[in-house]
Structure formats: structure tokens, C-alpha cells
Amino acid sequence: MRNILTLAILAASVSGAWAQIGNPAFMGADTRMQKPGDPAPNQTNNSDRVFARLVAAGGAAEVDFAHMSADRASAESVKNFAQRMVKDHDAANHELAQLADTAKIPLPEGLLPDQEAMKAKLNDLQGHDYDVAYMAGQITDHQRTAHLLEWEITGGEDANLQQFAMKTLPIVLEHLQLAQKIHAELTDASGGIR
């Protein structure tokens, strides 16, 4: 598993190096141009807009779910992970909100329907059951976020959002690896609860 993560990090760093900053693909109809085919600064394309909205909603959910862990988690490793999620995602959420404001991308307020469903599931759990479900959800969420960041790196128009994605991807991959490690410690090799 460590080799897979190493390859993913290497692939992400290589794709980031080869990515074209300011990719004009998928421009919206309202994109202003400096000259034909050359978007004015701080222009976004549809990929940028979808990226910003999905990552903002995911980041807000990360913080929301992490706060739940203070009362519901039993394992110290889960509580420490949750504290790190609050710290790291609060900072990333703030930076993304500023970038989205500059790019005039409205961000969603509140949780998305799948996040509401996960919150309802977690609300019904305590202790070890909460720990296992929370960490499993964190693996899925961080995998999804890593894909979104890679998508923005290669398909975004806004250079600032692309740079945010390049800077954030290694942190998200580190969170993913930590979530996988903690989840593995909480469950046995067959996937059952210890």
C-alpha cells in the first residue's frame, strides 16, 4: 500500500509539473478575453467552478465531522486525526474561500446530500463503531478530494486555483495514508472489527 501511495504522489508531482497553468479548455460562455483565445486574468472555466464548489463543500464537511469526534470517538488516534483535520482543513477552506471570492465563484453553504447522509449515520454511532465508520468515511472523502485536486491541476483555467490544488494535493494524500493506517489499526485484516 505504501508503494501505491508513493506512486500516486510521484504521479501527482509529475502531472503538476507538466500541467499547463491557465488551461482555457471548458471556458464558460461569459469568459472575458484579452484577445481571441487568451482569457483575461482571473477567469475561471467550468472545471474551476465545479472544483471550487465540491472541494469547499468537502472541506466544510471534514471540519464538521471532525468536531463530532470530540464527543463520539474513543480511540486517541481518531481524536488526534480529527484535530488535525480541523487545523488543516480550516486553513485550506479559508484559502479556497479567498480564491473563490477573487474568481467570483459562489461556494455552497451547508452540507451536500451525501454528506448529510454520512453525518446522520455518524450521529447514530459512539465509541469504536463511530471510530471505524468515521475513518472509513475519511478514506473515501480523501480519495475523492485527491481526484478533484488532480482534475483541477490538469483541467483548470484559474492559475491560482491550480496552484492551490498543487499545494494541497500532498497534504490530502498524507491525510489519506494516515486515515488508512488508523482504519487498519481499528479493524483486522479480514475487515472485521477487532
N, C-alpha and C positions, 0 to 999 in steps of 0.2 A: 504494500500500500504506500509505503514511503517513496518507492521508486515512481509510482504513478503521480504522486504529488510533486515530486521533483521535476518530472517531465512536464506536468501542467504548468509549473512556474516557469520552466525554461521556454515552453511554447508561448506562454503569455508574454514573456520578455522579448522573445524574437518577433512575435507578431506586433508588439508595440513598437519595436524598432523599425519594422517595415511598414507600419500603418501610415497612411497619408493623413497628416493633420489637416483638418478642414476639408473633408471629403464632401463634394457637392451633390453626391447621389441622394436621391429621395427628397430633394428640396420641396418645400411646400409652395403652393401657388402664390403665397404672399411674400416670398423671399425677395428682398431688395437686392439689386445688383449694382456694383461699381461700374462694371462694363459687362457685356454679354458673356455669360458663363463664369463670371467672377463675383460671388456673393459679397455684399458689404460685410464689414466686421460684425461680430456678434449675431450672426444669422444662425438659425437652427433649421435642421431638416426634421422630417417626421421621426427618424430614428432617435434624434436627440430628445424630442418631446416625449416619446414613449419611454425612453430610458430614464429620463429625469423623474417622470411620474411613478414608474414602477420601483425605482431604487429609493425614492423618497418614502413611498408607502412601506416598502420593506424595512427601511431603516427605522421608521417610526414604530413598526411592529416589533422589531428587535428590542428596542428600548422598553416598550410596553410589556412584552413577555418577560424581559429580564427583571423588571420591577416586581412582577408576580413571584419571582423566585425567592425573594426575601422572606416571604411567608410560607411558601409551599415546598421549596426544595429541602432535602435532608442531607445530601452529600455536600461536603465542603467544596469539592472540586466544581460542582454545579453552581454553588453560590459564588465562587470566585470567577467562574466563567461568566455568569450573569453580570457581575460587577464590571468586568472588562467590556462586556457588550454595551453597557450603559456609557462607559467612558469613551470607547472608540466610536460607537455609532452616534452619540450626541455630537461629537466633533465633526464627523463626516456629514451628518444631517445638516448641521449648521452651515458647513461649507457648500454643500449642494444647494441649500436654500438660497444662499447668496448668489451662486452661479445661475440658478434658475431665474431669480429676480432680474439679474442683469440681462439674461436672454429672453425675458418676458414669457417664461413658461409657467403657467399656473400649476401648482402642486396640489395633490389631493389632501383633503383633511379627513382624518379618521382612518380606520382600517378598511381594507378591501374585503369582499365577502369570504374568500378563503382564509384570510387572517382572522376574521370574526369567528369562523368555524373552529379554527385552531385555539383561539382564546377560550371559547366555550368548552372545548374538550379539556384544556388545561385547568379551567376553573373547577372542574369536577374531580380533579386529582390532588393528592397530597403525597408528601414523602417520596419514597423510592419510585412509586408509579409515576409521579409527576416528573421526577428526575429523568427517567427513561424516555417518557413522551416528549419532554422539553428538548432533550439532547437530540432525539431523532428528528424533531422538527427543525432544530438548528442545522443539522446536516443538510436537510432538503433546502432550507432557506439560503444557506451559504453557497450551495451548489448553484441554485437559481441566480443568486446575485453575481457569482463569478461569471456565469454565462452572459448576463446583462452587461457587465463591465467589458468583457471581451467584444461583445457586439458593438458597444459604443466606441471602443478603440478602433475598430475596423470600419464602422459604418456611420460614425457621427460627422456632423458638419462643424459644430462649435468646438473650436480648438481648446477652450477652457474646460468644457465637459470631457473631452477626450483626455486631457491631461489629468483631470480629476480621476477618471477611470483607470488610467495607467498607474497613478499613485496609490489608488485604493485597492486594486486587484491583489497585490501581495499580502495586504493585511487581511482581506477576506479569505484568501487561501490559507493563511495561518490560522484564522478562526475555524475554518473548515477542518483542518487537520486536528486542532485541539478538540473540537466537538466530536470527531470520530474517535479519538483516543479516549475521551471521557465516556462516550457511549459504550465503547468496547469494555471498559472497566466495569460499567454498570450491568452488562449482560455477559452471558457466557458465549462460547464460540458458536453454539447452535442457534443463537438468537433469543434464547430464553432468559428470564430474569434470574439473577443469582440469588 
